[in-house]
Amino acid sequence: MVKLSVIVPFYNVQTYAPDTLRSLRANAREDFEFILVDDCSTDGTADVLRRAEDEIPGVVVRRHKQNGGLATARNTGLDAARGEYLAFLDGDDWLAPGYYAELLGRTELLGCDFVRTDHVQVEGRNRTVHRVPHGRRGEVLDPRDAILPAERSTSVDYPYAWAGLYHRRLLDRGLLHFTDGLRTAEDRPWIWRLHREADSFAVLGILGIFYRRGVASSLTQIGDVRQLDFIRSFDQVIRETSEDRDAQVLLPKAVRTYCAIIFHHMSSIERFEPAVARTLKSMSAAALRRMPQQVLDDALDSMDAQRATVLRRLRRRPAAAGAKEVSAA
């Protein structure tokens, strides 16, 4: 039986893929499989992955005929996975040797649905430890209890799919797939769904994931229209949270987080192409008006003056025709 399936999407990361693959080799075990998904790369990534099939035990390669984005690539891996546990890794990041074996062993002892882990962010020569914003570690807890409070960073604000391990029963329950076609913020509806619907989780202070930030080809560095998928992502968070049995309690957190992300993009709007910047303003204005208005008013009243002023002004901005339709597409 396959104990662990690791799903690794790749798209035009020829420069970084060898580091990722070397780290997978240093984590190989006879009951592990590594599902490498080539999302229709146009550089030499496909050749690197072909060699990996022959050189690394447990490697399985899946190739897309057209580029679908990170969410779709992860779904391809999930559909092929045979493991009792599942993990994710991005094609430009890497692992410490033996990391998965340690993470799996500690997760099995806990017996919970999923665990979240800290990670090391790498930017050039700088390395910074980023911790799950949850104080209790090594204990099995109800993930629903880790969503609040609304005014502080919590586990749902640490959305990285690769910073954790997930039992197959979550896949069988339909909780691990991502929203197809989302190009950015694909992990936001995903992490909220896990915290609302899974039965148990834990936080482990294991360092072994190295997240490469500032890569020129990364979507987070590119100010094009794909970045606006964050609106589709957070619309989904609001919609699904509105249908939850504890909607009245949880919506303030969801709305406040959505506002924070809108403000973040507005604060760095100069990095977007001019046409995209205009669309960002219109779509954000429409998104603010779609939110539960009393919940939004309460959230704005609790924010600092600068953030609240920007968002209130944006909410009053006339939305361009089609902005709502684009965000919901």
Secondary structure, DSSP 8 states (H G I E B T S, - for coil): ---EEEEEEESS-TTTHHHHHHHHHTT--TTEEEEEEE---SSSHHHHHHHHHHHSTTEEEEE-SS---HHHHHHHHHHH---SEEEE--TT-EE-TTHHHHHHHHHHHHT-SEEEE-EEEEETTEEEEE--S-S--SS-B-GGGGS--TTS--GGG---TTSEEEEHHHHHTT-S---TT--SSTHHHHHHHHHHH-S-EEEE----EEEE---TTSGGG--SGGGGHHHHHHHHHHHHHHTSTTHHHHHHHHHHHHHHHHHHHHHTGGGS-HHHHHHHHHHHHHHHHHS-HHHHHHHHHTS-HHHHHHHHHHHHS---TTHHHHHH-
